[in-house]
Amino acid sequence: MSAVLASLPDLPAVVQPATTLNGKRIRVPPRVNLGDLTPNNLGTVKKLHACLFPVVYSPHFFDALLNHQSHPEEYNKLVFYQDLPVGVIVCRLEPSDAEAPKTLAQAAAASKGKEVEGEGEAKAPAPPVVDGKSYKLYVMTLGVLAPYRHQGLGSKLIHQALTAAAASHIPPKPKPVSKPTPPPATTNGAVKGKKSLPPPPPVKKDDKSGKKKVEEEEEEEKPRPRVESVYLHVQVGNDEARRFWEKWGFEVKETVADYYRKIEPRDAWLLERKIEPSLSDAGASA
């Protein structure tokens, strides 16, 4: 653990030094942004997990995060404070009828369908297909480095996921149908009072900018899997984390015995929240 912490860059001060404006002391708010998980920052995601959580995740767990079918970009984010990554949220889409994992090993292995020691093979959830079916979102991990907690960074991450889940209920806007413009009245092929102009040159098939624009429009029009609920596990005894999730509308559905195998206490609460098409911005600071 000390080697991992030593490899991280020096973090900036949590609050910027006070400055003055017209003789009055003011504080400049820090820059806080969210970013996607990419092959370039996957190493950062691994280091954050090593610092934040008392369990060791396998390389398969992190490799699966780049599969955007089961881990869509809108639900998996890094939070940057002053351009440095200080927190992360990792979520997975599952069919609504998929069984919730009974152990942490099953939860981590399910993304790749890897064999869990002493438990056989974990069944990987089927990739989401936009076919009118509903899905649920499993929050696998969410954490912010200790010096940066209680500033709303964790709330920003979960708000992003819940907002994206609520937006999945909104059907995509239909593509506008362009009506052809009728040609002006002509006499012997020419516009009255004007000389006839040659037709505009056709668009080249190899026009990369035009092709890219069409692809972006098609991508925006694709419907997303509809998320009906969001759920997660919290270690029994972690009352602070439980209060955080309850302020975001989550409820304890059951207590899973022996969810953790190598840390104490071993039981976990399973919390869940139903998703409605509209989402209030109310939430807790974390």
N, C-alpha and C positions, 0 to 999 in steps of 0.2 A: 504493500500500500504506500509506503514512504517513497518508493521509487516512482510510482505513478504520480504522486503529488509533486515530486521534484521535477518531473518532466513537463508539468503544466507551466504555461507562461505566467509571469507576474500579473496579478489582477489589479485594475485601477481601484482607487478609493471608492467606497460605496457611495458617498455623497461628494460632489465636486466642491472645491473651495469656494467660499463666498466671494462675490465680486461686487462692485459698486456701479450704480447707475444714477446719475444726477445727485450724487452724494448719499444715496440710500443703498444699504447692503441688500443684495438679492442673491438667490441661488438659481443657477442654470439647471433646468431638469436634465437628467441623463438621457442619452440616446438608447432607446430600447426597440429592438426589431426582432421579427421572427424570420427564420430561414428554413429552406427545405433540407432534408437529409439527402446527401449526394455521395458518390464514391469518394470525392475529395475530402469530405469532412467525416467520413465514417469512423476514422481513427479517433476523432474528437468525441464522437458519440460513445465509443468504447471507454475512453478515459473518464468521461462523466459518469458512466454507469459504475465504473470501478470505484469512484470516489463517493458516489451517492448511496449505493445499495450494498447490503451485507451479504450478497450472493454473487457467485461467479457465473456469468452468462457465456455460453459456448460461441465459437465463431459462426456456427450456423444461425444462431439467433440474430446476429448483426447482418449477415449476408441476406437474410430474408427481408430486411427492411428496405432493400432496393427493389423488391417486387411490388410495384405500384398497384397491382391487382388486389392483393391482400392487404397492402399497407399504403393506401392512397396518400398522396403528398399533402392534401389538405388536413389530414389528421396526424401527421408526424412532423414535428417541428423542433428546431433549436431556438432558444431565446438568447439574443445577443444584448449584452450590457456594455455600452461604450465599445461596440464592435468586437467584443470578446464573448465567446459562448459560455454561459453560466448555468444553463438549464436545458431540459429536453423532455419531450413527451413522445411516447411510442404507442401506437394503437394498431389494432388488427381488425379487419372486417370478417365477420363470420355469418353464415346463414342463421336466420332467426331460430331455427329448430336445432341448432348445434348444441351439444351438451357442454356446460361450463367445465373447465378443467378442475380436477379435484386436488391437484398438487402443483406446486410451482414448476416442477420438472415437466409435467404434462403441458403447462402453459407455454414454457419456453421452447419445448420440442415440437409442438404442434405445427409451427410454421413450416417446418421441413419434413414432418412426419418421421422424425428420428426415433430410434428405440430408446425408451427410458429404462434405466437400470432397475430391474426387479418389477417392472410394470408392463413389459411388452412394448409394442409400438404405439406411439401416440398418433391418433387419426388426424391428419391435416384437414382443416376446413376447406371445402371446395371453393375455388376462386369465385368471387362475386360476378354474377351475370345480370345485366339489366334486363329483366324479363317480367317485371311486375311483381316479383317476390320482394319480401322485406328482409332486412339484415339487422344485425346488432353489432355494436362497436365495443371491442374489448380494450380497455386502457391497460396496457401491459406494464408500462413504467411512466412515472412523472416525477421529476425532482429538480430542485434548484440548489446550487451550492450554498452552504450555510451563511456566509457573509452577505448574501444577496436575497435572503428570504424576508418576508413581511414587507415587500415593496410592490406587490401585485404581479410579480413575474410568473408565479405559478398560476394565478388567476388568468393571466393573459393567455397562457398555453391551453388551459381547459376551456376558456371561453372560445378560443379559435376552433377547437374540436367540436364543441356543442353547437356553435353557429353553423359550421359546415354540415353537421348532422341535420340540423333543422332545415338548412337550405336544400338538402337532398329530397325533401318532400315537395319542393316547388318544381312543377314540370318545366322543361326547357321551353323557351319562347319559340313559336313557330317561325320558320324562316320566311321573311317577307317575299312575296311573289312580285317580281318586277314586271310591270305591264309594258309591253312594247309601245314606243312612241310612234304615233301615226305619221307617215311622211307628209310633208306640206304639199299643197296643191301645185301641180306642175303642168306645163304646156310643152308637149313634145319632149318630155324628160327633163325640162329645166324649170326652176322656180320662177314664178312671174316676177319680172323686174330685176332678177338677179341671174348671174351666170351659174351654171351647174358646177358643183365642186366634186372632185374625185372622192370616192368613199374612203374612210379612215383605214389605215393599214391594219391588217389582222394582228391579233396578239400572238407573239411567238410562243410555240409550245414549250420552248426551253427557258421561258421567262421565270427565273427562280423566285423573284420577289412576288410575282402574281401567284405562283404555285404555293408559296409559303402562306400568303394571305388566305387563299382558299382553304388550305389545310387548317389554319388557325380558326377560321369560321366554322368548319366542320367539327373541330374539336370542341368548340364552345357549345355547339348544339347537341352534343352527346348527353343523354340523360345519365344521372349518377345512381348507384345503388341506394335505395331508400332505407335509411337507418331508423328503426323503430325504437331502439333503446341503447343505452350505454351502460356498461357494467365494469367492475374491477374488484380486486381483492385488496384488503387492508389488514395488516397484522393485528391480531387482537392485542389490546393494550396500547396501541398507538392512537390515543384519544385525540391528539392534535390533528392528525391526518383525517380521522373520522369526522371531526367537527368541520374541517375544511370542505370535505365532500358533501356533507349534509347541508351546508350553506349554499351549495350549488344544486340542491334539489335531489340529491341521492338518498336512498333509504336502504337500511340494512335488511336484506332478504333472508339471509341464513348465516349460520356460523359453520365454516368448513373445518372439520377436525383434521389435524395433521397435514395441513396444506404445505407448511414448511417442514423440511426434514432435517436441516442442519442448524437452525437457529431457534431460539426460544423467545417468547412462547410460539408453539408450533401451529396454533389454530389461526384462522383468518376469517374476517367478515367479508361477505359478498354484498356489495352495494350496487344498486341499479337505479337508473333514472329513465323514465319514458321520454321520448322525444316528440315534441309538437312542432307543427310547421313554423310557428313563430317562437322566437326565443327572447326573453327579457335580458337586458344587459345587467341585471342585478347579480351580484356575486360577492365572494369574499376576497379579502386581500391576503396574499400569501407571499 
